[in-house]
Structures are given as structure tokens and as C-alpha cells.
Amino acid sequence: MLFAKAEEYEAYPPEEKANVKHHLQEIIVVLIKGMISDQLAFVGIAKNFITIADLKEIRRRRIGRGRIGGKAAGMLLAYKILQRALAEGEIELAHPVTIPDSYYIGSDVFYEFHEFNQLHDYHNQKYKTREEIERNIPGRSKLSPAGVSRTM
């Protein structure tokens, strides 16, 4: 429904489109929050660069539901910023920048994969020190300070 309304607004003649610009921006923000990121700093920038066409392409290439990953979101936003700067003559690049043909994994698929493979205990390892990780995984090999593998 949001995509249909946004496309309707985008099809308006310029004078009518100016009157609904804020509605179109609101739809883009809602879709960015639902499909890409709800982090305010990201949304605050992305709403000025990501279009309904971009969001439709993400939806078309998304596997599953939920938000796409942060790296994919960052790459897409950086690309959009570069493309606008190039179009407006603000920068010149020696070589063209392209994004590889991509598909996006929705967060639900990511979490299902973790659950199916019983990886949920390892999901938040990045918040632990190396010692905590090694202490909580018995029987795993660990690296000595010199980088040589040894058994615990």
C-alpha cells in the first residue's frame, strides 16, 4: 500500500507533487525503517538519497522479510551519495563505481538460520572478551599468543 501511494505521488505533475512532497518523504522514512534500518542517524541521511525505486528494488531482491543487513545498507547508501555527487558535478572519479548484482537476506532468514543450526548461543560473542569466549566453549582449540593452535 505504501509503495502504491508513493508511486501515485511520484506520478503527480510537478506543482501537485510539491504539495505532497512531505507525504512522500514520510513514506520513504517508514519504508527505510522497516526494510533497511531504524537507526536515526542512518535514516536521517538515507531519507535524502534513497528513493522509492531503490526501495522497490530491495524488496524485489530481498529473500525473506525484515531488514537487510547493515553492510548492504551502508554500501547502498554510500553508492547513492556518490551517484548524486557525480550527477551534480561535485566530484569526479577516475573509474566508475558499481554495486555487484546483489540479493538481500532479510533478518527473519538470518534468525531462522541461527535457530535451525543452534547458533543462538554464539550470536552475541562480539560482546565478550576472548577469554570469556574460550572459557565458555569447552573442547575448542585456542590460539596461543604466538598464533599457534593448541587444544584447551
N, CA, C and O atoms as a GROMACS GRO file, in nm:
protein
  608
    1MET      N    1   0.082  -0.119   0.000
    1MET     CA    2   0.000   0.000   0.000
    1MET      C    3   0.088   0.126   0.000
    1MET      O    4   0.060   0.222  -0.072
    2LEU      N    5   0.194   0.124   0.082
    2LEU     CA    6   0.284   0.240   0.086
    2LEU      C    7   0.353   0.262  -0.048
    2LEU      O    8   0.368   0.375  -0.093
    3PHE      N    9   0.395   0.152  -0.111
    3PHE     CA   10   0.460   0.165  -0.241
    3PHE      C   11   0.363   0.223  -0.344
    3PHE      O   12   0.400   0.310  -0.423
    4ALA      N   13   0.240   0.175  -0.343
    4ALA     CA   14   0.141   0.224  -0.438
    4ALA      C   15   0.115   0.373  -0.418
    4ALA      O   16   0.107   0.449  -0.515
    5LYS      N   17   0.101   0.415  -0.295
    5LYS     CA   18   0.076   0.558  -0.267
    5LYS      C   19   0.196   0.642  -0.308
    5LYS      O   20   0.179   0.750  -0.366
    6ALA      N   21   0.317   0.594  -0.279
    6ALA     CA   22   0.438   0.668  -0.316
    6ALA      C   23   0.449   0.682  -0.467
    6ALA      O   24   0.485   0.788  -0.518
    7GLU      N   25   0.419   0.575  -0.539
    7GLU     CA   26   0.424   0.581  -0.686
    7GLU      C   27   0.319   0.678  -0.739
    7GLU      O   28   0.342   0.748  -0.838
    8GLU      N   29   0.203   0.681  -0.675
    8GLU     CA   30   0.099   0.776  -0.714
    8GLU      C   31   0.150   0.919  -0.696
    8GLU      O   32   0.135   1.001  -0.786
    9TYR      N   33   0.211   0.948  -0.581
    9TYR     CA   34   0.265   1.082  -0.555
    9TYR      C   35   0.375   1.118  -0.655
    9TYR      O   36   0.381   1.231  -0.703
   10GLU      N   37   0.460   1.022  -0.686
   10GLU     CA   38   0.570   1.049  -0.779
   10GLU      C   39   0.520   1.077  -0.920
   10GLU      O   40   0.588   1.144  -0.998
   11ALA      N   41   0.402   1.027  -0.954
   11ALA     CA   42   0.346   1.047  -1.087
   11ALA      C   43   0.274   1.181  -1.102
   11ALA      O   44   0.238   1.219  -1.214
   12TYR      N   45   0.252   1.252  -0.993
   12TYR     CA   46   0.184   1.381  -1.000
   12TYR      C   47   0.264   1.481  -1.084
   12TYR      O   48   0.386   1.471  -1.092
   13PRO      N   49   0.196   1.575  -1.145
   13PRO     CA   50   0.267   1.685  -1.213
   13PRO      C   51   0.347   1.764  -1.108
   13PRO      O   52   0.311   1.762  -0.990
   14PRO      N   53   0.454   1.833  -1.148
   14PRO     CA   54   0.544   1.900  -1.053
   14PRO      C   55   0.474   1.989  -0.950
   14PRO      O   56   0.511   1.987  -0.832
   15GLU      N   57   0.374   2.067  -0.992
   15GLU     CA   58   0.310   2.157  -0.895
   15GLU      C   59   0.229   2.081  -0.790
   15GLU      O   60   0.225   2.122  -0.673
   16GLU      N   61   0.165   1.971  -0.829
   16GLU     CA   62   0.092   1.888  -0.732
   16GLU      C   63   0.188   1.808  -0.646
   16GLU      O   64   0.166   1.789  -0.526
   17LYS      N   65   0.296   1.760  -0.708
   17LYS     CA   66   0.396   1.682  -0.636
   17LYS      C   67   0.459   1.764  -0.523
   17LYS      O   68   0.489   1.710  -0.417
   18ALA      N   69   0.479   1.892  -0.545
   18ALA     CA   70   0.535   1.979  -0.442
   18ALA      C   71   0.445   1.983  -0.319
   18ALA      O   72   0.494   1.995  -0.206
   19ASN      N   73   0.314   1.973  -0.340
   19ASN     CA   74   0.219   1.976  -0.228
   19ASN      C   75   0.219   1.849  -0.144
   19ASN      O   76   0.176   1.852  -0.028
   20VAL      N   77   0.266   1.738  -0.200
   20VAL     CA   78   0.266   1.611  -0.127
   20VAL      C   79   0.407   1.562  -0.098
   20VAL      O   80   0.426   1.448  -0.056
   21LYS      N   81   0.506   1.647  -0.122
   21LYS     CA   82   0.645   1.607  -0.102
   21LYS      C   83   0.670   1.554   0.040
   21LYS      O   84   0.740   1.456   0.058
   22HIS      N   85   0.611   1.620   0.138
   22HIS     CA   86   0.630   1.576   0.277
   22HIS      C   87   0.567   1.439   0.301
   22HIS      O   88   0.619   1.361   0.381
   23HIS      N   89   0.456   1.409   0.234
   23HIS     CA   90   0.394   1.276   0.247
   23HIS      C   91   0.484   1.169   0.184
   23HIS      O   92   0.501   1.060   0.239
   24LEU      N   93   0.542   1.202   0.070
   24LEU     CA   94   0.632   1.109   0.003
   24LEU      C   95   0.754   1.083   0.091
   24LEU      O   96   0.799   0.969   0.104
   25GLN      N   97   0.808   1.188   0.151
   25GLN     CA   98   0.924   1.174   0.240
   25GLN      C   99   0.888   1.086   0.360
   25GLN      O  100   0.968   1.002   0.402
   26GLU      N  101   0.769   1.104   0.414
   26GLU     CA  102   0.724   1.023   0.527
   26GLU      C  103   0.715   0.876   0.490
   26GLU      O  104   0.754   0.790   0.568
   27ILE      N  105   0.663   0.846   0.372
   27ILE     CA  106   0.653   0.708   0.325
   27ILE      C  107   0.793   0.648   0.310
   27ILE      O  108   0.817   0.534   0.350
   28ILE      N  109   0.885   0.724   0.254
   28ILE     CA  110   1.022   0.676   0.237
   28ILE      C  111   1.084   0.646   0.373
   28ILE      O  112   1.151   0.543   0.388
   29VAL      N  113   1.064   0.732   0.470
   29VAL     CA  114   1.119   0.709   0.605
   29VAL      C  115   1.059   0.582   0.665
   29VAL      O  116   1.133   0.501   0.722
   30VAL      N  117   0.930   0.563   0.655
   30VAL     CA  118   0.865   0.444   0.711
   30VAL      C  119   0.921   0.318   0.645
   30VAL      O  120   0.948   0.218   0.712
   31LEU      N  121   0.938   0.322   0.513
   31LEU     CA  122   0.990   0.206   0.442
   31LEU      C  123   1.138   0.180   0.475
   31LEU      O  124   1.179   0.065   0.490
   32ILE      N  125   1.217   0.286   0.487
   32ILE     CA  126   1.357   0.270   0.526
   32ILE      C  127   1.365   0.204   0.664
   32ILE      O  128   1.443   0.111   0.684
   33LYS      N  129   1.283   0.253   0.758
   33LYS     CA  130   1.285   0.196   0.893
   33LYS      C  131   1.243   0.050   0.894
   33LYS      O  132   1.296  -0.028   0.973
   34GLY      N  133   1.152   0.012   0.809
   34GLY     CA  134   1.104  -0.126   0.806
   34GLY      C  135   1.190  -0.221   0.726
   34GLY      O  136   1.196  -0.340   0.756
   35MET      N  137   1.258  -0.168   0.622
   35MET     CA  138   1.332  -0.255   0.531
   35MET      C  139   1.484  -0.249   0.547
   35MET      O  140   1.554  -0.344   0.515
   36ILE      N  141   1.533  -0.135   0.596
   36ILE     CA  142   1.678  -0.116   0.597
   36ILE      C  143   1.732  -0.098   0.738
   36ILE      O  144   1.810  -0.181   0.785
   37SER      N  145   1.693   0.008   0.806
   37SER     CA  146   1.748   0.037   0.938
   37SER      C  147   1.654   0.131   1.012
   37SER      O  148   1.590   0.217   0.953
   38ASP      N  149   1.647   0.112   1.144
   38ASP     CA  150   1.570   0.205   1.226
   38ASP      C  151   1.662   0.297   1.306
   38ASP      O  152   1.616   0.370   1.394
   39GLN      N  153   1.792   0.293   1.276
   39GLN     CA  154   1.886   0.381   1.345
   39GLN      C  155   1.868   0.523   1.291
   39GLN      O  156   1.880   0.549   1.171
   40LEU      N  157   1.838   0.615   1.383
   40LEU     CA  158   1.802   0.751   1.343
   40LEU      C  159   1.909   0.821   1.262
   40LEU      O  160   1.877   0.894   1.168
   41ALA      N  161   2.036   0.800   1.295
   41ALA     CA  162   2.143   0.865   1.219
   41ALA      C  163   2.142   0.817   1.074
   41ALA      O  164   2.157   0.898   0.982
   42PHE      N  165   2.123   0.687   1.054
   42PHE     CA  166   2.117   0.633   0.918
   42PHE      C  167   1.994   0.686   0.844
   42PHE      O  168   2.005   0.734   0.732
   43VAL      N  169   1.879   0.678   0.909
   43VAL     CA  170   1.753   0.722   0.846
   43VAL      C  171   1.760   0.870   0.809
   43VAL      O  172   1.714   0.910   0.702
   44GLY      N  173   1.819   0.949   0.898
   44GLY     CA  174   1.830   1.093   0.874
   44GLY      C  175   1.905   1.127   0.747
   44GLY      O  176   1.874   1.225   0.680
   45ILE      N  177   2.004   1.046   0.714
   45ILE     CA  178   2.080   1.067   0.590
   45ILE      C  179   2.011   0.998   0.473
   45ILE      O  180   1.993   1.056   0.366
   46ALA      N  181   1.973   0.872   0.494
   46ALA     CA  182   1.918   0.789   0.386
   46ALA      C  183   1.792   0.848   0.324
   46ALA      O  184   1.771   0.834   0.203
   47LYS      N  185   1.709   0.912   0.402
   47LYS     CA  186   1.583   0.966   0.350
   47LYS      C  187   1.605   1.069   0.240
   47LYS      O  188   1.515   1.096   0.160
   48ASN      N  189   1.726   1.127   0.236
   48ASN     CA  190   1.757   1.227   0.134
   48ASN      C  191   1.820   1.168   0.008
   48ASN      O  192   1.840   1.239  -0.090
   49PHE      N  193   1.851   1.039   0.010
   49PHE     CA  194   1.919   0.977  -0.103
   49PHE      C  195   1.846   0.855  -0.159
   49PHE      O  196   1.849   0.832  -0.279
   50ILE      N  197   1.782   0.779  -0.074
   50ILE     CA  198   1.716   0.656  -0.118
   50ILE      C  199   1.575   0.689  -0.168
   50ILE      O  200   1.499   0.762  -0.104
   51THR      N  201   1.543   0.634  -0.283
   51THR     CA  202   1.416   0.662  -0.349
   51THR      C  203   1.320   0.544  -0.337
   51THR      O  204   1.358   0.435  -0.294
   52ILE      N  205   1.199   0.568  -0.377
   52ILE     CA  206   1.101   0.460  -0.383
   52ILE      C  207   1.148   0.352  -0.479
   52ILE      O  208   1.131   0.233  -0.452
   53ALA      N  209   1.208   0.391  -0.591
   53ALA     CA  210   1.260   0.292  -0.686
   53ALA      C  211   1.368   0.206  -0.620
   53ALA      O  212   1.372   0.084  -0.643
   54ASP      N  213   1.454   0.266  -0.540
   54ASP     CA  214   1.556   0.189  -0.467
   54ASP      C  215   1.491   0.090  -0.372
   54ASP      O  216   1.531  -0.026  -0.364
   55LEU      N  217   1.391   0.135  -0.300
   55LEU     CA  218   1.322   0.050  -0.204
   55LEU      C  219   1.248  -0.063  -0.274
   55LEU      O  220   1.243  -0.175  -0.222
   56LYS      N  221   1.191  -0.036  -0.389
   56LYS     CA  222   1.124  -0.141  -0.466
   56LYS      C  223   1.225  -0.246  -0.512
   56LYS      O  224   1.196  -0.366  -0.512
   57GLU      N  225   1.345  -0.201  -0.549
   57GLU     CA  226   1.449  -0.294  -0.592
   57GLU      C  227   1.497  -0.380  -0.475
   57GLU      O  228   1.523  -0.499  -0.492
   58ILE      N  229   1.508  -0.321  -0.358
   58ILE     CA  230   1.544  -0.400  -0.239
   58ILE      C  231   1.436  -0.504  -0.212
   58ILE      O  232   1.465  -0.620  -0.187
   59ARG      N  233   1.311  -0.460  -0.218
   59ARG     CA  234   1.200  -0.554  -0.193
   59ARG      C  235   1.201  -0.668  -0.295
   59ARG      O  236   1.176  -0.783  -0.260
   60ARG      N  237   1.231  -0.636  -0.420
   60ARG     CA  238   1.234  -0.737  -0.526
   60ARG      C  239   1.348  -0.837  -0.505
   60ARG      O  240   1.334  -0.954  -0.541
   61ARG      N  241   1.458  -0.792  -0.448
   61ARG     CA  242   1.576  -0.876  -0.433
   61ARG      C  243   1.597  -0.927  -0.290
   61ARG      O  244   1.700  -0.987  -0.259
   62ARG      N  245   1.501  -0.902  -0.204
   62ARG     CA  246   1.515  -0.946  -0.065
   62ARG      C  247   1.462  -1.088  -0.051
   62ARG      O  248   1.356  -1.123  -0.102
   63ILE      N  249   1.540  -1.169   0.018
   63ILE     CA  250   1.500  -1.306   0.048
   63ILE      C  251   1.450  -1.305   0.192
   63ILE      O  252   1.527  -1.276   0.284
   64GLY      N  253   1.324  -1.335   0.210
   64GLY     CA  254   1.265  -1.330   0.343
   64GLY      C  255   1.206  -1.193   0.372
   64GLY      O  256   1.180  -1.114   0.281
   65ARG      N  257   1.185  -1.168   0.499
   65ARG     CA  258   1.125  -1.042   0.541
   65ARG      C  259   1.217  -0.976   0.642
   65ARG      O  260   1.321  -1.031   0.678
   66GLY      N  261   1.179  -0.862   0.687
   66GLY     CA  262   1.261  -0.792   0.785
   66GLY      C  263   1.365  -0.705   0.717
   66GLY      O  264   1.367  -0.690   0.595
   67ARG      N  265   1.451  -0.647   0.799
   67ARG     CA  266   1.552  -0.555   0.748
   67ARG      C  267   1.668  -0.629   0.684
   67ARG      O  268   1.698  -0.744   0.717
   68ILE      N  269   1.732  -0.560   0.589
   68ILE     CA  270   1.852  -0.616   0.528
   68ILE      C  271   1.970  -0.587   0.620
   68ILE      O  272   1.958  -0.510   0.715
   69GLY      N  273   2.082  -0.648   0.593
   69GLY     CA  274   2.200  -0.632   0.678
   69GLY      C  275   2.260  -0.492   0.672
   69GLY      O  276   2.241  -0.418   0.576
   70GLY      N  277   2.332  -0.459   0.776
   70GLY     CA  278   2.393  -0.326   0.788
   70GLY      C  279   2.498  -0.298   0.683
   70GLY      O  280   2.509  -0.184   0.636
   71LYS      N  281   2.577  -0.398   0.645
   71LYS     CA  282   2.679  -0.376   0.542
   71LYS      C  283   2.614  -0.345   0.408
   71LYS      O  284   2.658  -0.255   0.337
   72ALA      N  285   2.510  -0.419   0.374
   72ALA     CA  286   2.439  -0.394   0.249
   72ALA      C  287   2.375  -0.255   0.251
   72ALA      O  288   2.379  -0.183   0.152
   73ALA      N  289   2.318  -0.218   0.364
   73ALA     CA  290   2.255  -0.087   0.378
   73ALA      C  291   2.358   0.024   0.362
   73ALA      O  292   2.334   0.123   0.293
   74GLY      N  293   2.473   0.008   0.426
   74GLY     CA  294   2.578   0.109   0.418
   74GLY      C  295   2.633   0.122   0.278
   74GLY      O  296   2.660   0.233   0.231
   75MET      N  297   2.652   0.008   0.211
   75MET     CA  298   2.703   0.011   0.074
   75MET      C  299   2.604   0.081  -0.020
   75MET      O  300   2.644   0.161  -0.104
   76LEU      N  301   2.477   0.050  -0.004
   76LEU     CA  302   2.374   0.112  -0.088
   76LEU      C  303   2.369   0.263  -0.065
   76LEU      O  304   2.363   0.340  -0.160
   77LEU      N  305   2.372   0.305   0.059
   77LEU     CA  306   2.367   0.448   0.090
   77LEU      C  307   2.491   0.519   0.036
   77LEU      O  308   2.479   0.626  -0.023
   78ALA      N  309   2.608   0.462   0.056
   78ALA     CA  310   2.732   0.522   0.005
   78ALA      C  311   2.724   0.536  -0.147
   78ALA      O  312   2.765   0.638  -0.202
   79TYR      N  313   2.673   0.435  -0.214
   79TYR     CA  314   2.659   0.438  -0.360
   79TYR      C  315   2.565   0.551  -0.403
   79TYR      O  316   2.595   0.626  -0.496
   80LYS      N  317   2.453   0.562  -0.334
   80LYS     CA  318   2.356   0.667  -0.369
   80LYS      C  319   2.416   0.807  -0.348
   80LYS      O  320   2.392   0.897  -0.429
   81ILE      N  321   2.491   0.825  -0.241
   81ILE     CA  322   2.555   0.954  -0.215
   81ILE      C  323   2.656   0.986  -0.325
   81ILE      O  324   2.660   1.098  -0.375
   82LEU      N  325   2.737   0.887  -0.362
   82LEU     CA  326   2.834   0.907  -0.470
   82LEU      C  327   2.767   0.939  -0.602
   82LEU      O  328   2.811   1.029  -0.675
   83GLN      N  329   2.660   0.867  -0.634
   83GLN     CA  330   2.591   0.890  -0.760
   83GLN      C  331   2.534   1.031  -0.769
   83GLN      O  332   2.541   1.094  -0.875
   84ARG      N  333   2.480   1.080  -0.661
   84ARG     CA  334   2.425   1.217  -0.662
   84ARG      C  335   2.539   1.318  -0.677
   84ARG      O  336   2.528   1.413  -0.755
   85ALA      N  337   2.646   1.299  -0.604
   85ALA     CA  338   2.760   1.390  -0.612
   85ALA      C  339   2.818   1.392  -0.753
   85ALA      O  340   2.858   1.498  -0.802
   86LEU      N  341   2.824   1.278  -0.818
   86LEU     CA  342   2.871   1.271  -0.957
   86LEU      C  343   2.776   1.344  -1.050
   86LEU      O  344   2.819   1.422  -1.135
   87ALA      N  345   2.646   1.319  -1.034
   87ALA     CA  346   2.545   1.382  -1.120
   87ALA      C  347   2.545   1.533  -1.107
   87ALA      O  348   2.519   1.605  -1.204
   88GLU      N  349   2.572   1.582  -0.987
   88GLU     CA  350   2.572   1.726  -0.963
   88GLU      C  351   2.708   1.790  -0.986
   88GLU      O  352   2.726   1.909  -0.963
   89GLY      N  353   2.804   1.711  -1.034
   89GLY     CA  354   2.936   1.762  -1.065
   89GLY      C  355   3.019   1.800  -0.943
   89GLY      O  356   3.117   1.874  -0.956
   90GLU      N  357   2.982   1.749  -0.827
   90GLU     CA  358   3.056   1.782  -0.705
   90GLU      C  359   3.188   1.706  -0.694
   90GLU      O  360   3.282   1.753  -0.631
   91ILE      N  361   3.193   1.589  -0.758
   91ILE     CA  362   3.316   1.509  -0.757
   91ILE      C  363   3.338   1.449  -0.894
   91ILE      O  364   3.246   1.443  -0.977
   92GLU      N  365   3.459   1.405  -0.918
   92GLU     CA  366   3.493   1.329  -1.038
   92GLU      C  367   3.567   1.205  -0.993
   92GLU      O  368   3.648   1.209  -0.901
   93LEU      N  369   3.538   1.094  -1.058
   93LEU     CA  370   3.604   0.969  -1.026
   93LEU      C  371   3.681   0.919  -1.148
   93LEU      O  372   3.634   0.930  -1.261
   94ALA      N  373   3.798   0.866  -1.125
   94ALA     CA  374   3.879   0.813  -1.235
   94ALA      C  375   3.814   0.687  -1.294
   94ALA      O  376   3.828   0.660  -1.413
   95HIS      N  377   3.745   0.611  -1.210
   95HIS     CA  378   3.681   0.487  -1.254
   95HIS      C  379   3.538   0.484  -1.201
   95HIS      O  380   3.511   0.533  -1.091
   96PRO      N  381   3.447   0.426  -1.278
   96PRO     CA  382   3.308   0.420  -1.229
   96PRO      C  383   3.295   0.329  -1.107
   96PRO      O  384   3.369   0.232  -1.092
   97VAL      N  385   3.202   0.363  -1.022
   97VAL     CA  386   3.172   0.283  -0.903
   97VAL      C  387   3.042   0.209  -0.930
   97VAL      O  388   2.942   0.269  -0.970
   98THR      N  389   3.044   0.078  -0.909
   98THR     CA  390   2.923  -0.002  -0.927
   98THR      C  391   2.903  -0.092  -0.806
   98THR      O  392   2.997  -0.122  -0.733
   99ILE      N  393   2.782  -0.134  -0.789
   99ILE     CA  394   2.749  -0.232  -0.685
   99ILE      C  395   2.727  -0.365  -0.756
   99ILE      O  396   2.656  -0.372  -0.856
  100PRO      N  397   2.788  -0.471  -0.705
  100PRO     CA  398   2.765  -0.603  -0.766
  100PRO      C  399   2.616  -0.639  -0.762
  100PRO      O  400   2.543  -0.595  -0.674
  101ASP      N  401   2.574  -0.718  -0.856
  101ASP     CA  402   2.437  -0.768  -0.859
  101ASP      C  403   2.412  -0.838  -0.726
  101ASP      O  404   2.477  -0.938  -0.696
  102SER      N  405   2.319  -0.788  -0.647
  102SER     CA  406   2.304  -0.834  -0.509
  102SER      C  407   2.162  -0.878  -0.476
  102SER      O  408   2.064  -0.832  -0.534
  103TYR      N  409   2.156  -0.969  -0.380
  103TYR     CA  410   2.030  -1.006  -0.316
  103TYR      C  411   2.050  -0.981  -0.167
  103TYR      O  412   2.162  -0.986  -0.117
  104TYR      N  413   1.942  -0.955  -0.098
  104TYR     CA  414   1.950  -0.918   0.043
  104TYR      C  415   1.881  -1.024   0.127
  104TYR      O  416   1.772  -1.071   0.094
  105ILE      N  417   1.946  -1.061   0.236
  105ILE     CA  418   1.890  -1.160   0.328
  105ILE      C  419   1.813  -1.083   0.436
  105ILE      O  420   1.871  -1.004   0.510
  106GLY      N  421   1.684  -1.108   0.443
  106GLY     CA  422   1.602  -1.044   0.546
  106GLY      C  423   1.638  -1.096   0.684
  106GLY      O  424   1.685  -1.209   0.699
  107SER      N  425   1.617  -1.015   0.784
  107SER     CA  426   1.655  -1.052   0.921
  107SER      C  427   1.586  -1.179   0.968
  107SER      O  428   1.643  -1.252   1.049
  108ASP      N  429   1.465  -1.206   0.921
  108ASP     CA  430   1.397  -1.327   0.965
  108ASP      C  431   1.471  -1.452   0.919
  108ASP      O  432   1.478  -1.550   0.993
  109VAL      N  433   1.526  -1.449   0.799
  109VAL     CA  434   1.602  -1.563   0.748
  109VAL      C  435   1.731  -1.581   0.828
  109VAL      O  436   1.770  -1.693   0.860
  110PHE      N  437   1.795  -1.471   0.860
  110PHE     CA  438   1.917  -1.474   0.941
  110PHE      C  439   1.889  -1.539   1.076
  110PHE      O  440   1.963  -1.628   1.118
  111TYR      N  441   1.782  -1.496   1.143
  111TYR     CA  442   1.750  -1.552   1.274
  111TYR      C  443   1.704  -1.697   1.265
  111TYR      O  444   1.735  -1.777   1.353
  112GLU      N  445   1.629  -1.732   1.160
  112GLU     CA  446   1.588  -1.872   1.141
  112GLU      C  447   1.710  -1.961   1.120
  112GLU      O  448   1.716  -2.072   1.173
  113PHE      N  449   1.807  -1.913   1.043
  113PHE     CA  450   1.931  -1.989   1.021
  113PHE      C  451   2.002  -2.015   1.154
  113PHE      O  452   2.046  -2.126   1.181
  114HIS      N  453   2.011  -1.911   1.236
  114HIS     CA  454   2.074  -1.926   1.367
  114HIS      C  455   1.998  -2.028   1.454
  114HIS      O  456   2.059  -2.113   1.518
  115GLU      N  457   1.868  -2.018   1.454
  115GLU     CA  458   1.786  -2.109   1.535
  115GLU      C  459   1.797  -2.252   1.484
  115GLU      O  460   1.819  -2.344   1.562
  116PHE      N  461   1.782  -2.270   1.354
  116PHE     CA  462   1.787  -2.403   1.293
  116PHE      C  463   1.920  -2.472   1.321
  116PHE      O  464   1.924  -2.593   1.343
  117ASN      N  465   2.028  -2.396   1.319
  117ASN     CA  466   2.163  -2.451   1.339
  117ASN      C  467   2.213  -2.436   1.482
  117ASN      O  468   2.331  -2.457   1.510
  118GLN      N  469   2.122  -2.400   1.572
  118GLN     CA  470   2.153  -2.384   1.715
  118GLN      C  471   2.275  -2.293   1.737
  118GLN      O  472   2.365  -2.325   1.814
  119LEU      N  473   2.275  -2.182   1.668
  119LEU     CA  474   2.386  -2.086   1.678
  119LEU      C  475   2.353  -1.970   1.770
  119LEU      O  476   2.436  -1.880   1.788
  120HIS      N  477   2.235  -1.969   1.830
  120HIS     CA  478   2.192  -1.855   1.912
  120HIS      C  479   2.288  -1.827   2.027
  120HIS      O  480   2.302  -1.712   2.068
  121ASP      N  481   2.354  -1.932   2.081
  121ASP     CA  482   2.449  -1.909   2.191
  121ASP      C  483   2.573  -1.834   2.145
  121ASP      O  484   2.644  -1.774   2.227
  122TYR      N  485   2.600  -1.837   2.015
  122TYR     CA  486   2.719  -1.772   1.962
  122TYR      C  487   2.691  -1.635   1.902
  122TYR      O  488   2.784  -1.563   1.863
  123HIS      N  489   2.567  -1.599   1.895
  123HIS     CA  490   2.526  -1.475   1.827
  123HIS      C  491   2.589  -1.349   1.888
  123HIS      O  492   2.626  -1.258   1.814
  124ASN      N  493   2.599  -1.343   2.018
  124ASN     CA  494   2.649  -1.221   2.083
  124ASN      C  495   2.792  -1.235   2.134
  124ASN      O  496   2.831  -1.168   2.230
  125GLN      N  497   2.871  -1.319   2.071
  125GLN     CA  498   3.010  -1.339   2.112
  125GLN      C  499   3.092  -1.210   2.102
  125GLN      O  500   3.188  -1.191   2.176
  126LYS      N  501   3.053  -1.122   2.011
  126LYS     CA  502   3.132  -1.000   1.991
  126LYS      C  503   3.133  -0.910   2.115
  126LYS      O  504   3.215  -0.819   2.124
  127TYR      N  505   3.045  -0.935   2.208
  127TYR     CA  506   3.040  -0.855   2.330
  127TYR      C  507   3.125  -0.913   2.443
  127TYR      O  508   3.135  -0.855   2.551
  128LYS      N  509   3.185  -1.029   2.416
  128LYS     CA  510   3.265  -1.096   2.519
  128LYS      C  511   3.414  -1.079   2.487
  128LYS      O  512   3.453  -1.055   2.373
  129THR      N  513   3.494  -1.092   2.591
  129THR     CA  514   3.638  -1.091   2.570
  129THR      C  515   3.679  -1.227   2.514
  129THR      O  516   3.603  -1.324   2.522
  130ARG      N  517   3.797  -1.233   2.459
  130ARG     CA  518   3.848  -1.360   2.407
  130ARG      C  519   3.850  -1.466   2.516
  130ARG      O  520   3.815  -1.581   2.492
  131GLU      N  521   3.892  -1.426   2.636
  131GLU     CA  522   3.900  -1.521   2.748
  131GLU      C  523   3.762  -1.578   2.782
  131GLU      O  524   3.748  -1.697   2.808
  132GLU      N  525   3.660  -1.492   2.782
  132GLU     CA  526   3.523  -1.539   2.811
  132GLU      C  527   3.476  -1.638   2.705
  132GLU      O  528   3.414  -1.739   2.737
  133ILE      N  529   3.505  -1.608   2.582
  133ILE     CA  530   3.464  -1.698   2.473
  133ILE      C  531   3.533  -1.833   2.488
  133ILE      O  532   3.468  -1.937   2.481
  134GLU      N  533   3.664  -1.830   2.509
  134GLU     CA  534   3.739  -1.956   2.522
  134GLU      C  535   3.694  -2.036   2.644
  134GLU      O  536   3.689  -2.158   2.638
  135ARG      N  537   3.663  -1.969   2.751
  135ARG     CA  538   3.619  -2.035   2.874
  135ARG      C  539   3.483  -2.103   2.855
  135ARG      O  540   3.457  -2.207   2.915
  136ASN      N  541   3.397  -2.046   2.774
  136ASN     CA  542   3.261  -2.097   2.757
  136ASN      C  543   3.245  -2.199   2.645
  136ASN      O  544   3.135  -2.250   2.625
  137ILE      N  545   3.352  -2.229   2.572
  137ILE     CA  546   3.342  -2.327   2.463
  137ILE      C  547   3.443  -2.438   2.491
  137ILE      O  548   3.554  -2.436   2.437
  138PRO      N  549   3.406  -2.534   2.574
  138PRO     CA  550   3.500  -2.642   2.609
  138PRO      C  551   3.530  -2.730   2.487
  138PRO      O  552   3.445  -2.754   2.401
  139GLY      N  553   3.654  -2.778   2.484
  139GLY     CA  554   3.693  -2.870   2.378
  139GLY      C  555   3.734  -2.803   2.249
  139GLY      O  556   3.774  -2.870   2.154
  140ARG      N  557   3.724  -2.673   2.243
  140ARG     CA  558   3.762  -2.600   2.122
  140ARG      C  559   3.911  -2.571   2.128
  140ARG      O  560   3.968  -2.555   2.236
  141SER      N  561   3.974  -2.564   2.012
  141SER     CA  562   4.115  -2.527   2.012
  141SER      C  563   4.124  -2.377   2.031
  141SER      O  564   4.033  -2.302   1.993
  142LYS      N  565   4.234  -2.334   2.091
  142LYS     CA  566   4.251  -2.191   2.110
  142LYS      C  567   4.390  -2.153   2.062
  142LYS      O  568   4.482  -2.235   2.063
  143LEU      N  569   4.405  -2.030   2.022
  143LEU     CA  570   4.533  -1.982   1.972
  143LEU      C  571   4.617  -1.928   2.085
  143LEU      O  572   4.569  -1.854   2.171
  144SER      N  573   4.742  -1.966   2.084
  144SER     CA  574   4.835  -1.909   2.180
  144SER      C  575   4.870  -1.769   2.135
  144SER      O  576   4.840  -1.733   2.021
  145PRO      N  577   4.932  -1.689   2.219
  145PRO     CA  578   4.969  -1.554   2.178
  145PRO      C  579   5.051  -1.550   2.051
  145PRO      O  580   5.046  -1.451   1.977
  146ALA      N  581   5.128  -1.655   2.022
  146ALA     CA  582   5.209  -1.658   1.900
  146ALA      C  583   5.127  -1.699   1.779
  146ALA      O  584   5.179  -1.700   1.668
  147GLY      N  585   4.999  -1.732   1.798
  147GLY     CA  586   4.913  -1.770   1.687
  147GLY      C  587   4.917  -1.918   1.654
  147GLY      O  588   4.864  -1.960   1.551
  148VAL      N  589   4.980  -2.000   1.741
  148VAL     CA  590   4.991  -2.144   1.718
  148VAL      C  591   4.871  -2.210   1.785
  148VAL      O  592   4.839  -2.182   1.901
  149SER      N  593   4.806  -2.297   1.713
  149SER     CA  594   4.686  -2.363   1.765
  149SER      C  595   4.725  -2.467   1.870
  149SER      O  596   4.823  -2.540   1.855
  150ARG      N  597   4.646  -2.472   1.977
  150ARG     CA  598   4.664  -2.574   2.081
  150ARG      C  599   4.528  -2.613   2.134
  150ARG      O  600   4.433  -2.537   2.120
  151THR      N  601   4.518  -2.728   2.193
  151THR     CA  602   4.391  -2.776   2.247
  151THR      C  603   4.377  -2.730   2.391
  151THR      O  604   4.474  -2.728   2.467
  152MET      N  605   4.254  -2.694   2.428
  152MET     CA  606   4.228  -2.650   2.565
  152MET      C  607   4.237  -2.766   2.660
  152MET      O  608   4.218  -2.748   2.781
   0.00000   0.00000   0.00000
